[in-house]
Amino acid sequence: MEKRTQRTKRTFRERLSFQEFGKLWNVENTGGHLISKSPPVPVREIFRRFWPYVRSYHIWIIVSLLLIALQPMVQSATVWLMQVFIDQVLIAEDFSPIKWVITAYLGLAVLRGVLYFSGTYLSNWVGQNFILNLRKSLFEHLQGLSLSFFEGRKLGDILSRLSSDISSIERLIITGLTSAVSYIFQLLVFIGMLFYMQWKLALVSLIVVPLFYAVTRFFSSRIKLASRERTRREGAINSISEESFSNIALMQAYNQQSAESERFGVQNLRSFEAKMLKVRLKAAFTPVVSLIETGGTVVVMGAGAWLLVNNEITVGALVAFIMLLGKLYSPVRSLSKLLNTIFSASASAERVIEFMEEQPQVKESPYELEQAEGRIEFKNVSFTYPGKSKPVLSDVSFTVSPGESVALVGASGAGKSTIVKLLMRFYDPSSGTVLLDGFALKGLKVDSLRENVAVLFQESLIFDGTVRENIAYGKPDATDEEIVQAAKAADAHGFIMKLADGYDTPVGQKGRNLSGGQRQRLAIARAMIRNAPILILDEPAEGLDANSEMLIAEPMNRLMKDRATLMITHNLRSAAKADRILYLKDGEVVESGSHEELLKRGGPYSELYQVQQGAKKPLAAVPASNVVNLE
């Protein structure tokens, strides 16, 4: 433990230099959770992909741009008033114009404030609506992706792209656009004013523009690399955090806090380094730009002094020109920084586009099956998971009639859960056909198929809401009476009424305020209210104590009645209650029949049954008084 701690400290002390950090782009395995690089996407393509999300707000964008565009005109008028004040009041020693100059100056200040507030509020309102629409769209898109997508992704990275990356895109599409238009319009107005005031000085002042462009190009490409790397590391940090805290009990039970901290620390360090590289680039960019501005101003001051000596410009005009020149450099500087922001935000856009381009492996079909009878048929079904070479199922054939219960038994990895995934159309078979009421599942609309299926999982999946909301999850439009009836059928009404607020009692995250048996009875009530002709039971009694298992036995029998039931179980006592049992081995159905029939055959099912029964008997050599009943 001490060596590991020292190694972790040493890792944090080893800071990478500016040059060495460039090697980080090619590191693909640091701590086992590094998110893969997203494909690069041109900025033009990013705008093409996301602009439709603000299409309905075009009129408000135009209004905000007009409000923003008026601001440089007001600023120019303010500078012109300063020239009038110097030449016509101070130099001429005539105080008669001072009243209207001051009044106009104050009026322009108020007008500028109103324009700034209105333009800023409108552009931010549009930006937040953009985030609202894009985040909702991405969430719905992710919901429609196949199960394989989520099985191959880190949850923390998905959440990162759905939250912070979406916000970064807004800074590119809305804030970036409105800012760019504002800066460009300021440049046009200020340059026009400079040429109007003194065209020779205006030409001199534009000498520094190519320098701004060159410096911006140099820094922006490097900032984009740093931003892209940091977003990857942030995704890895979220992934490790989500995984660690979701398994906090396991982590603490095995004293793995230091190991998890080290995994987290590696990615945190890489994120820190990427951020600091970005900070160094931005910190270097600002003084370089300021130096260019200062050089340009000094050159203008020298040229202005020469023109003043030759009576080609007045003192007021020169002062106003230098003031306006400062305002000209401001949008030039801001535009340069904005380019850096655009390249930085484009890294987040690339990550979101990567997800948006994902397509579900299960293709939607047009035919809708309203109410199924519940006849399930697997015909010569074989299946291999994407990216794998070994098939999980090989030439599997069986039927489940309406009202019949069929148990799937066999060792872990035999293909039991895969059969359920194919029936739910989380995946489509590699070959063969799965049918419902004679219709191939590939020809059915996915939603209509799943409306005819109720599922009871090994883990009682309970949401952080009220008891009522969790039961109604099986039928969102259920009435209070239907909810109560479903709870009574699941033998849950009694304990629900003893809760503090009855059906309106919050159950806590994952139902932590309830016992395991109570959670499972809520899950049964949720399946009851769905009233689907097909029922899938995935080890629903696994992990329950004997008393809780007994309490859900009768509600389970009610749930299975008159439904085509497919049961996954390792407990052969539960399998014995099914009408028929399928014994799977290495993805093949090697035995099929009732419990009694399979026992008579003396095959692998019978052998497994004898092993399970024998394992529950106390050893003969141990006195009965010393035997502890574990059930």
C-alpha positions as CSV (number, residue, x, y, z in Angstrom):
1,M,0.0,0.0,0.0
2,E,2.9,2.3,0.9
3,K,4.6,1.7,-2.5
4,R,1.3,2.4,-4.3
5,T,0.9,5.7,-2.5
6,Q,4.5,6.7,-3.3
7,R,3.9,5.8,-6.9
8,T,0.8,7.9,-7.0
9,K,2.5,10.9,-5.4
10,R,5.4,10.5,-7.9
11,T,2.9,10.5,-10.8
12,F,1.5,13.8,-9.6
13,R,4.9,15.3,-9.2
14,E,6.0,14.5,-12.7
15,R,4.7,17.5,-14.6
16,L,5.1,17.4,-18.4
17,S,6.9,20.2,-20.1
18,F,5.3,22.3,-22.9
19,Q,7.1,20.3,-25.6
20,E,6.6,16.9,-23.9
21,F,2.9,17.5,-23.6
22,G,2.6,17.1,-27.4
23,K,3.2,13.4,-27.0
24,L,-0.1,13.2,-25.0
25,W,-2.2,13.3,-28.1
26,N,-1.0,9.8,-29.0
27,V,-1.6,8.2,-25.6
28,E,-4.5,5.8,-25.9
29,N,-4.4,3.9,-22.6
30,T,-3.9,5.8,-19.4
31,G,-5.8,4.3,-16.5
32,G,-8.0,2.1,-18.7
33,H,-10.8,4.7,-19.0
34,L,-9.5,7.1,-21.7
35,I,-12.3,8.0,-24.1
36,S,-11.4,7.4,-27.7
37,K,-10.9,10.3,-30.0
38,S,-13.9,11.6,-31.9
39,P,-13.4,12.1,-35.7
40,P,-12.5,15.7,-36.5
41,V,-15.2,17.8,-38.1
42,P,-14.7,21.1,-40.0
43,V,-16.3,24.2,-38.4
44,R,-18.5,24.7,-41.5
45,E,-19.9,21.2,-41.1
46,I,-20.5,21.8,-37.4
47,F,-22.6,24.9,-38.3
48,R,-24.5,22.9,-40.9
49,R,-25.3,20.2,-38.4
50,F,-26.5,22.4,-35.6
51,W,-28.0,25.5,-37.2
52,P,-31.4,23.8,-37.8
53,Y,-31.9,23.8,-34.0
54,V,-32.2,27.6,-34.0
55,R,-34.2,27.9,-37.2
56,S,-37.5,28.8,-35.4
57,Y,-35.6,31.6,-33.6
58,H,-34.2,33.3,-36.7
59,I,-36.3,36.5,-36.3
60,W,-35.1,37.0,-32.7
61,I,-31.5,36.4,-33.8
62,I,-31.9,39.1,-36.4
63,V,-33.4,41.5,-33.8
64,S,-30.6,40.8,-31.3
65,L,-28.0,41.3,-34.1
66,L,-29.6,44.7,-35.0
67,L,-29.5,45.8,-31.4
68,I,-25.8,44.7,-31.2
69,A,-25.0,46.4,-34.5
70,L,-26.3,49.8,-33.2
71,Q,-23.9,49.8,-30.3
72,P,-20.7,50.7,-32.3
73,M,-22.6,53.6,-34.0
74,V,-23.4,55.0,-30.5
75,Q,-19.8,54.5,-29.5
76,S,-18.6,56.4,-32.6
77,A,-21.0,59.2,-31.8
78,T,-19.6,59.4,-28.3
79,V,-16.0,59.7,-29.7
80,W,-17.2,62.4,-32.1
81,L,-18.6,64.3,-29.1
82,M,-15.2,64.1,-27.5
83,Q,-13.6,65.7,-30.6
84,V,-16.3,68.5,-30.5
85,F,-15.6,69.0,-26.8
86,I,-11.8,69.4,-27.3
87,D,-11.8,71.5,-30.5
88,Q,-15.0,73.7,-30.0
89,V,-15.0,74.0,-26.2
90,L,-11.5,73.6,-24.7
91,I,-9.3,74.8,-27.6
92,A,-11.7,77.5,-28.8
93,E,-12.5,78.5,-25.1
94,D,-16.2,78.7,-26.0
95,F,-18.4,77.1,-23.4
96,S,-21.7,77.7,-25.2
97,P,-21.8,74.2,-26.8
98,I,-21.1,72.4,-23.5
99,K,-24.7,72.0,-22.5
100,W,-25.8,70.1,-25.5
101,V,-22.6,68.1,-25.7
102,I,-23.0,66.9,-22.1
103,T,-26.7,66.2,-22.7
104,A,-26.0,64.2,-25.9
105,Y,-23.2,62.3,-24.1
106,L,-25.4,61.2,-21.3
107,G,-28.2,60.3,-23.7
108,L,-25.9,58.2,-25.8
109,A,-24.7,56.4,-22.6
110,V,-28.2,55.5,-21.6
111,L,-29.0,54.4,-25.2
112,R,-25.9,52.3,-25.3
113,G,-26.9,50.6,-22.0
114,V,-30.4,49.8,-23.3
115,L,-29.0,48.4,-26.5
116,Y,-26.5,46.3,-24.6
117,F,-29.1,44.9,-22.2
118,S,-31.6,44.1,-24.9
119,G,-29.1,42.5,-27.3
120,T,-27.4,40.5,-24.6
121,Y,-30.7,39.2,-23.1
122,L,-32.1,38.3,-26.5
123,S,-29.0,36.5,-27.7
124,N,-28.8,34.5,-24.4
125,W,-32.5,33.7,-24.6
126,V,-32.0,32.2,-28.0
127,G,-28.8,30.4,-26.8
128,Q,-30.6,28.7,-23.9
129,N,-33.4,27.6,-26.2
130,F,-30.8,26.2,-28.5
131,I,-29.3,24.2,-25.6
132,L,-32.8,23.1,-24.5
133,N,-33.7,21.8,-28.0
134,L,-30.3,20.2,-28.8
135,R,-30.1,18.4,-25.4
136,K,-33.6,17.1,-25.8
137,S,-32.9,15.9,-29.3
138,L,-29.7,14.2,-28.3
139,F,-31.4,12.5,-25.3
140,E,-34.2,11.2,-27.5
141,H,-31.6,10.1,-30.1
142,L,-29.7,8.2,-27.5
143,Q,-32.9,6.5,-26.2
144,G,-33.5,5.1,-29.7
145,L,-30.0,3.5,-30.1
146,S,-29.6,-0.2,-29.7
147,L,-28.4,-1.8,-26.5
148,S,-25.0,-2.6,-28.0
149,F,-24.2,1.2,-28.1
150,F,-24.7,1.5,-24.3
151,E,-22.9,-1.8,-23.6
152,G,-19.8,-0.5,-25.3
153,R,-19.8,3.1,-23.8
154,K,-18.9,4.6,-20.5
155,L,-22.0,6.1,-18.8
156,G,-19.9,9.0,-17.4
157,D,-18.8,10.0,-20.9
158,I,-22.4,9.9,-22.2
159,L,-23.5,12.2,-19.4
160,S,-20.5,14.5,-20.2
161,R,-21.5,14.9,-23.8
162,L,-25.1,15.4,-22.9
163,S,-24.3,18.3,-20.5
164,S,-21.1,20.2,-20.7
165,D,-20.4,19.5,-24.4
166,I,-23.9,20.7,-25.4
167,S,-23.2,24.0,-23.6
168,S,-19.9,24.4,-25.4
169,I,-21.7,24.0,-28.8
170,E,-24.0,26.9,-27.8
171,R,-20.9,29.1,-27.3
172,L,-19.9,28.2,-30.8
173,I,-23.3,28.4,-32.7
174,I,-25.2,31.2,-30.9
175,T,-22.8,33.2,-28.7
176,G,-20.0,32.8,-31.2
177,L,-22.1,33.9,-34.2
178,T,-23.7,36.9,-32.5
179,S,-20.3,38.0,-31.1
180,A,-18.6,37.5,-34.6
181,V,-21.3,39.6,-36.3
182,S,-21.0,42.3,-33.5
183,Y,-17.2,42.4,-33.8
184,I,-17.3,42.5,-37.6
185,F,-19.9,45.3,-37.6
186,Q,-17.8,47.2,-35.1
187,L,-14.8,46.9,-37.3
188,L,-16.7,48.2,-40.3
189,V,-18.1,51.2,-38.4
190,F,-14.9,52.1,-36.7
191,I,-12.8,51.7,-39.8
192,G,-15.3,53.8,-41.7
193,M,-15.1,56.5,-39.0
194,L,-11.3,56.4,-39.0
195,F,-11.2,57.0,-42.7
196,Y,-13.7,59.7,-42.4
197,M,-11.7,61.5,-39.7
198,Q,-8.2,61.1,-41.3
199,W,-7.6,58.6,-44.1
200,K,-3.8,58.7,-43.9
201,L,-3.8,57.8,-40.2
202,A,-6.5,55.1,-40.9
203,L,-4.2,53.4,-43.5
204,V,-1.3,53.5,-41.0
205,S,-3.5,51.9,-38.2
206,L,-4.4,48.9,-40.5
207,I,-0.8,47.8,-40.8
208,V,-1.1,45.6,-37.7
209,V,-4.2,43.6,-39.0
210,P,-2.1,40.9,-40.8
211,L,-0.1,40.4,-37.6
212,F,-3.3,39.8,-35.6
213,Y,-4.3,37.2,-38.2
214,A,-1.0,35.4,-38.1
215,V,-0.8,35.3,-34.3
216,T,-4.4,34.0,-34.1
217,R,-3.8,31.2,-36.6
218,F,-0.7,30.1,-34.7
219,F,-2.4,30.0,-31.3
220,S,-5.9,28.7,-32.3
221,S,-4.7,25.5,-33.8
222,R,-2.8,24.6,-30.7
223,I,-5.7,25.6,-28.4
224,K,-8.0,23.3,-30.4
225,L,-5.7,20.3,-29.7
226,A,-5.5,21.1,-26.0
227,S,-9.3,21.5,-25.8
228,R,-9.9,18.2,-27.6
229,E,-7.6,16.4,-25.3
230,R,-9.2,17.9,-22.2
231,T,-12.7,17.0,-23.3
232,R,-11.5,13.4,-23.7
233,R,-10.0,13.4,-20.2
234,E,-13.1,15.0,-18.7
235,G,-15.1,12.2,-20.2
236,A,-12.8,9.6,-18.6
237,I,-13.0,11.4,-15.2
238,N,-16.8,11.3,-15.3
239,S,-16.7,7.6,-16.3
240,I,-14.4,6.7,-13.4
241,S,-16.4,8.8,-10.9
242,E,-19.7,7.2,-12.0
243,E,-18.3,3.7,-11.9
244,S,-16.6,4.2,-8.5
245,F,-19.5,5.8,-6.7
246,S,-22.0,3.3,-8.2
247,N,-19.9,0.5,-6.6
248,I,-18.9,2.3,-3.4
249,A,-19.8,-0.6,-1.2
250,L,-17.7,-3.0,-3.2
251,M,-14.8,-0.5,-3.3
252,Q,-14.8,0.0,0.5
253,A,-15.4,-3.7,1.2
254,Y,-12.2,-4.6,-0.7
255,N,-10.2,-1.6,0.5
256,Q,-9.7,-0.4,-3.1
257,Q,-10.0,3.3,-2.3
258,S,-6.3,4.0,-3.1
259,A,-6.4,2.0,-6.3
260,E,-9.6,3.9,-7.4
261,S,-8.0,7.2,-6.3
262,E,-4.9,6.4,-8.5
263,R,-7.1,5.6,-11.5
264,F,-8.9,8.9,-11.0
265,G,-5.7,10.7,-10.3
266,V,-4.1,9.7,-13.6
267,Q,-7.0,11.0,-15.7
268,N,-7.3,14.1,-13.4
269,L,-3.6,14.8,-14.0
270,R,-4.0,14.5,-17.7
271,S,-7.0,16.8,-17.7
272,F,-5.0,19.3,-15.5
273,E,-2.1,19.2,-18.0
274,A,-4.4,19.7,-21.0
275,K,-6.1,22.6,-19.2
276,M,-2.7,24.2,-18.2
277,L,-1.5,23.9,-21.8
278,K,-4.6,25.7,-22.9
279,V,-4.1,28.3,-20.1
280,R,-0.4,28.9,-21.2
281,L,-1.5,29.3,-24.8
282,K,-4.2,31.8,-23.9
283,A,-2.0,33.6,-21.4
284,A,0.7,34.0,-24.0
285,F,-1.8,35.0,-26.7
286,T,-3.1,38.0,-24.7
287,P,0.2,39.9,-24.1
288,V,1.3,39.2,-27.7
289,V,-1.9,40.8,-29.0
290,S,-1.5,43.7,-26.5
291,L,2.1,44.2,-27.8
292,I,0.8,44.4,-31.4
293,E,-1.9,46.9,-30.3
294,T,0.7,49.0,-28.5
295,G,3.0,49.0,-31.5
296,G,0.1,50.0,-33.8
297,T,-0.9,52.8,-31.4
298,V,2.7,54.1,-31.1
299,V,3.0,54.2,-34.9
300,V,-0.3,56.1,-35.2
301,M,0.8,58.6,-32.5
302,G,4.0,59.3,-34.3
303,A,2.2,59.7,-37.7
304,G,-0.5,61.8,-36.0
305,A,2.1,64.1,-34.4
306,W,3.6,64.7,-37.8
307,L,0.2,65.5,-39.3
308,L,-0.6,67.8,-36.4
309,V,2.7,69.7,-37.0
310,N,1.7,70.1,-40.7
311,N,-1.8,71.3,-39.7
312,E,-3.5,68.3,-41.4
313,I,-5.3,67.3,-38.2
314,T,-6.6,69.1,-35.1
315,V,-5.8,68.2,-31.5
316,G,-9.4,67.1,-30.9
317,A,-9.4,65.0,-34.0
318,L,-6.1,63.3,-33.1
319,V,-7.3,62.5,-29.6
320,A,-10.7,61.2,-30.9
321,F,-8.8,59.2,-33.6
322,I,-6.6,57.5,-30.9
323,M,-9.7,56.8,-28.7
324,L,-11.5,55.3,-31.7
325,L,-8.4,53.3,-32.6
326,G,-8.5,51.7,-29.1
327,K,-12.1,50.8,-29.8
328,L,-11.1,49.4,-33.2
329,Y,-8.4,47.1,-31.6
330,S,-10.9,45.9,-29.1
331,P,-13.1,44.0,-31.6
332,V,-9.9,42.9,-33.5
333,R,-8.6,41.4,-30.2
334,S,-12.0,39.9,-29.3
335,L,-12.4,38.4,-32.8
336,S,-9.0,36.8,-32.4
337,K,-10.0,35.3,-29.0
338,L,-13.3,34.3,-30.5
339,L,-11.5,32.2,-33.1
340,N,-9.8,30.4,-30.3
341,T,-13.1,29.8,-28.6
342,I,-14.6,28.5,-31.8
343,F,-11.8,26.0,-32.2
344,S,-12.1,25.0,-28.5
345,A,-15.8,24.5,-28.7
346,S,-15.5,22.5,-32.0
347,A,-13.9,19.7,-30.0
348,S,-17.1,19.4,-28.0
349,A,-19.1,19.5,-31.2
350,E,-17.1,16.7,-32.6
351,R,-18.0,14.5,-29.6
352,V,-21.7,15.2,-29.9
353,I,-21.7,14.7,-33.7
354,E,-20.1,11.3,-33.1
355,F,-23.1,10.2,-31.0
356,M,-25.6,11.8,-33.4
357,E,-24.2,9.8,-36.3
358,E,-24.7,6.6,-34.4
359,Q,-27.6,4.6,-35.8
360,P,-29.6,1.8,-34.1
361,Q,-28.6,-1.6,-35.3
362,V,-32.2,-2.7,-35.0
363,K,-34.0,-1.1,-37.9
364,E,-37.6,0.2,-37.4
365,S,-40.4,-1.5,-39.3
366,P,-43.7,0.0,-40.3
367,Y,-46.2,-2.8,-39.3
368,E,-47.9,-2.2,-35.9
369,L,-49.2,-5.1,-33.8
370,E,-51.8,-3.8,-31.5
371,Q,-52.7,-6.8,-29.2
372,A,-50.7,-10.0,-29.5
373,E,-52.0,-13.4,-28.5
374,G,-48.6,-14.3,-27.2
375,R,-47.3,-17.1,-29.4
376,I,-43.5,-17.0,-29.5
377,E,-41.4,-18.9,-32.0
378,F,-37.7,-19.2,-32.5
379,K,-36.8,-20.8,-35.8
380,N,-33.2,-21.9,-36.3
381,V,-31.9,-18.7,-34.6
382,S,-28.2,-18.1,-34.4
383,F,-26.6,-14.9,-33.0
384,T,-23.1,-13.4,-32.6
385,Y,-22.6,-10.2,-30.7
386,P,-21.1,-7.3,-32.8
387,G,-17.4,-7.3,-32.8
388,K,-17.2,-10.9,-31.6
389,S,-16.3,-14.0,-33.6
390,K,-17.8,-16.8,-31.5
391,P,-21.6,-17.3,-31.8
392,V,-23.7,-17.1,-28.6
393,L,-26.7,-19.0,-30.0
394,S,-26.5,-21.7,-32.7
395,D,-29.6,-23.0,-34.5
396,V,-32.0,-22.5,-31.6
397,S,-35.6,-23.5,-32.2
398,F,-38.5,-23.6,-29.7
399,T,-42.1,-22.2,-29.2
400,V,-44.0,-20.7,-26.3
401,S,-47.8,-20.9,-26.6
402,P,-50.2,-18.4,-25.1
403,G,-50.6,-19.2,-21.4
404,E,-47.6,-21.5,-21.4
405,S,-44.5,-21.0,-19.2
406,V,-41.1,-22.0,-20.4
407,A,-37.9,-21.9,-18.3
408,L,-34.5,-21.4,-19.7
409,V,-31.8,-23.0,-17.6
410,G,-28.1,-23.7,-18.0
411,A,-24.7,-22.4,-17.0
412,S,-23.8,-18.7,-17.2
413,G,-23.0,-17.8,-20.8
414,A,-25.2,-20.5,-22.3
415,G,-27.3,-17.9,-24.1
416,K,-30.3,-17.5,-21.9
417,S,-30.2,-13.7,-21.6
418,T,-29.4,-13.4,-25.3
419,I,-32.7,-15.2,-26.1
420,V,-34.6,-12.5,-24.1
421,K,-32.6,-9.7,-25.8
422,L,-33.7,-11.1,-29.2
423,L,-37.3,-11.4,-28.1
424,M,-37.3,-7.8,-27.0
425,R,-35.5,-6.8,-30.2
426,F,-32.6,-5.3,-28.5
427,Y,-30.7,-7.2,-31.2
428,D,-31.7,-9.0,-34.4
429,P,-30.6,-12.6,-35.0
430,S,-27.6,-13.2,-37.2
431,S,-29.6,-15.9,-38.9
432,G,-33.0,-17.5,-38.4
433,T,-36.2,-15.9,-37.4
434,V,-38.0,-14.9,-34.2
435,L,-41.8,-14.7,-34.6
436,L,-44.7,-13.4,-32.6
437,D,-48.1,-14.6,-33.5
438,G,-46.6,-15.7,-36.8
439,F,-45.1,-12.3,-37.6
440,A,-41.4,-12.0,-37.9
441,L,-40.2,-9.5,-35.3
442,K,-38.1,-7.7,-38.0
443,G,-41.3,-6.8,-39.7
444,L,-42.9,-5.3,-36.5
445,K,-42.6,-1.8,-35.2
446,V,-40.4,-2.0,-32.1
447,D,-42.7,0.0,-29.9
448,S,-45.7,-2.1,-30.7
449,L,-43.7,-5.3,-30.0
450,R,-42.6,-4.1,-26.5
451,E,-46.0,-2.8,-25.6
452,N,-47.0,-6.5,-25.6
453,V,-44.2,-7.5,-23.2
454,A,-43.8,-7.1,-19.5
455,V,-40.4,-7.7,-17.9
456,L,-39.4,-8.6,-14.3
457,F,-35.6,-8.3,-13.9
458,Q,-33.3,-9.9,-11.4
459,E,-32.6,-6.4,-10.0
460,S,-35.8,-4.6,-9.1
461,L,-35.4,-1.5,-11.2
462,I,-37.1,1.2,-9.1
463,F,-36.9,4.9,-10.0
464,D,-36.5,7.8,-7.6
465,G,-40.1,8.8,-7.3
466,T,-43.3,7.9,-5.4
467,V,-44.8,4.4,-5.1
468,R,-47.6,5.5,-7.4
469,E,-45.2,6.7,-10.1
470,N,-43.2,3.5,-10.0
471,I,-46.3,1.3,-10.4
472,A,-47.7,3.6,-13.2
473,Y,-44.4,3.3,-15.1
474,G,-45.9,0.1,-16.7
475,K,-48.9,2.1,-17.8
476,P,-48.4,5.9,-17.7
477,D,-52.1,6.7,-18.2
478,A,-53.3,4.3,-15.5
479,T,-56.0,5.6,-13.1
480,D,-55.6,5.5,-9.3
481,E,-58.0,2.6,-9.1
482,E,-55.9,0.6,-11.6
483,I,-52.8,1.3,-9.6
484,V,-54.4,0.1,-6.4
485,Q,-55.7,-3.0,-8.0
486,A,-52.3,-3.8,-9.5
487,A,-50.8,-3.3,-6.0
488,K,-53.3,-5.6,-4.4
489,A,-52.7,-8.3,-7.0
490,A,-49.0,-8.0,-6.2
491,D,-49.7,-8.2,-2.5
492,A,-48.1,-4.8,-2.1
493,H,-51.1,-2.8,-1.0
494,G,-50.7,-3.8,2.6
495,F,-47.1,-2.5,3.1
496,I,-47.8,0.5,0.9
497,M,-50.6,1.7,3.2
498,K,-48.2,1.4,6.2
499,L,-45.8,3.8,4.5
500,A,-45.7,7.5,5.7
501,D,-47.7,8.8,2.7
502,G,-49.1,5.6,1.3
503,Y,-48.9,5.6,-2.5
504,D,-47.3,9.1,-2.5
505,T,-44.3,8.0,-0.4
506,P,-41.0,8.6,-2.1
507,V,-39.0,5.4,-2.5
508,G,-35.6,7.0,-2.8
509,Q,-32.9,6.4,-5.4
510,K,-33.2,2.9,-6.7
511,G,-35.9,2.2,-4.1
512,R,-33.4,2.4,-1.2
513,N,-36.2,3.3,1.3
514,L,-37.8,-0.2,0.7
515,S,-36.7,-3.7,1.4
516,G,-35.7,-6.1,-1.4
517,G,-39.0,-8.0,-1.2
518,Q,-41.0,-4.7,-1.2
519,R,-39.1,-3.5,-4.3
520,Q,-39.8,-6.7,-6.1
521,R,-43.5,-6.6,-5.3
522,L,-43.6,-3.0,-6.7
523,A,-42.0,-4.4,-9.8
524,I,-44.6,-7.1,-10.0
525,A,-47.4,-4.5,-9.6
526,R,-45.7,-2.5,-12.5
527,A,-45.8,-5.7,-14.7
528,M,-49.4,-6.4,-13.6
529,I,-50.7,-3.0,-14.6
530,R,-49.1,-3.4,-18.0
531,N,-51.3,-6.4,-18.6
532,A,-49.2,-7.7,-21.5
533,P,-49.7,-11.1,-23.1
534,I,-46.0,-11.9,-22.9
535,L,-44.0,-12.0,-19.6
536,I,-40.2,-12.3,-19.2
537,L,-38.9,-13.3,-15.8
538,D,-35.1,-12.8,-15.4
539,E,-34.2,-14.4,-12.1
540,P,-36.9,-12.3,-10.2
541,A,-36.3,-14.1,-6.9
542,E,-32.5,-14.1,-7.0
543,G,-30.9,-12.4,-4.0
544,L,-34.1,-12.5,-1.9
545,D,-34.2,-14.3,1.5
546,A,-36.5,-17.3,1.9
547,N,-39.2,-15.2,3.6
548,S,-39.2,-12.6,0.8
549,E,-39.2,-15.3,-1.9
550,M,-42.2,-16.9,-0.2
551,L,-44.0,-13.5,-0.1
552,I,-43.7,-13.0,-3.9
553,A,-44.5,-16.6,-4.9
554,E,-48.2,-16.1,-5.0
555,P,-48.2,-12.7,-6.7
556,M,-45.8,-14.2,-9.3
557,N,-48.2,-17.0,-10.0
558,R,-51.0,-14.5,-10.5
559,L,-48.7,-12.5,-12.9
560,M,-47.9,-15.6,-14.9
561,K,-51.5,-16.8,-15.3
562,D,-52.8,-16.8,-18.9
563,R,-49.5,-15.3,-20.2
564,A,-46.8,-16.7,-22.4
565,T,-44.0,-16.7,-19.9
566,L,-40.3,-17.0,-20.6
567,M,-38.3,-17.5,-17.4
568,I,-34.6,-17.3,-16.9
569,T,-33.4,-19.1,-13.8
570,H,-30.5,-20.9,-12.2
571,N,-32.8,-22.2,-9.4
572,L,-34.2,-25.5,-10.7
573,R,-36.9,-25.5,-8.0
574,S,-38.3,-22.4,-9.7
575,A,-37.8,-24.0,-13.1
576,A,-39.7,-27.1,-12.0
577,K,-42.9,-25.0,-11.8
578,A,-42.7,-24.2,-15.5
579,D,-44.7,-26.1,-18.1
580,R,-41.6,-26.8,-20.1
581,I,-37.9,-26.5,-19.5
582,L,-35.2,-25.7,-22.1
583,Y,-31.6,-26.7,-21.1
584,L,-29.0,-24.6,-22.9
585,K,-25.4,-25.4,-23.3
586,D,-22.9,-23.4,-25.4
587,G,-25.7,-21.6,-27.2
588,E,-27.7,-24.8,-28.1
589,V,-30.9,-26.3,-26.7
590,V,-29.7,-29.8,-25.7
591,E,-32.8,-30.8,-23.7
592,S,-36.4,-29.9,-23.7
593,G,-39.4,-31.2,-21.7
594,S,-41.2,-30.9,-18.4
595,H,-39.3,-31.2,-15.1
596,E,-40.4,-34.8,-14.6
597,E,-39.5,-35.8,-18.1
598,L,-36.0,-34.4,-17.9
599,L,-35.4,-36.1,-14.6
600,K,-36.4,-39.4,-16.1
601,R,-34.0,-39.0,-19.0
602,G,-31.1,-38.7,-16.6
603,G,-29.4,-36.1,-18.9
604,P,-27.5,-32.9,-18.0
605,Y,-30.6,-31.3,-16.5
606,S,-31.1,-34.3,-14.2
607,E,-27.4,-34.1,-13.2
608,L,-27.6,-30.4,-12.4
609,Y,-30.8,-30.9,-10.4
610,Q,-29.1,-33.7,-8.3
611,V,-26.1,-31.4,-7.7
612,Q,-28.3,-28.6,-6.5
613,Q,-30.4,-30.8,-4.3
614,G,-27.3,-32.4,-2.8
615,A,-25.7,-29.1,-2.1
616,K,-28.6,-28.1,0.1
617,K,-28.4,-31.2,2.3
618,P,-26.2,-31.2,5.5
619,L,-23.2,-33.4,5.5
620,A,-23.8,-36.8,7.2
621,A,-20.7,-36.4,9.3
622,V,-22.0,-33.2,10.9
623,P,-24.4,-33.5,13.8
624,A,-27.9,-32.2,13.0
625,S,-27.7,-29.8,16.0
626,N,-24.7,-28.1,14.5
627,V,-26.2,-27.5,11.1
628,V,-27.2,-23.9,10.4
629,N,-30.2,-23.4,8.2
630,L,-29.1,-20.8,5.7
631,E,-32.5,-20.4,4.0
